[in-house]
């Protein structure tokens, strides 16, 4: 492969990298915001509240992300009422015509389901002493949720959620199946044009590895900042020694 051919790889990868980063950040942020109230409903003893959330997380976690992408991008467009809405210029349903919007919807729904279950698990393991302390201070249930239960659970769920963050970054590589040219799509196009699979996919794998390393570093800093009180004291002494 010539230097000129390699030089053409960088603009395509830069564009694909921007799409990958946007999809990862937007889907994780939206998924987390949606997961917080859903996790509260998920642990509710009222089946009318927890049942629909449980069914949603069960379905999403039981089906492949690629199938979910295909359903959102290709599936909804076959319905006549959706096509009629497109003709009328419906702004909401028109999002189903845009591959980036469809990818964002599918990725957000996917990560929201996993995040909901992770956060619900953290809420279930809340020490009862924290609840008793909130009651002793005379906090209302809403205040206790806002100031005690959710902040405590959000701290504890960081280690498990870090795996979901990395998996979602890698999951964005599937969006090339719905015509988006992300990092993987750029590598596939480069391979198709120059028949250089080794250079194309080794290079894109290196970029993903770099992104994963950066995200892991940020997650470790976050854990150190918010979970320092949970570290065993003898580990701290060993580290200082």
Buried (B, 14 or more C-beta within 10 A) or exposed (E): EEEEEBEEBEEBBEBBBEBBBBBBEBBBEBBBEBBBEBBBBBBEEEEEBBEEBBEBBEEBEEEEBBEBBBEBBEBBBEEEEBBEBBEEEEEEBBBBBEBBBBBBBBBBBBBBBBBBBBBBBBBEEBEEEBBEEBEEEEBEEEEBBEEBBBEBBBBBBBBBBBEBBBEBBBBBBBBBBBEBBBBBBBBBBBBEEBEBEEBBBEBBEEBBEEBBEEBEEEBEEBBEEBEEEEEEEEEEEEEEE
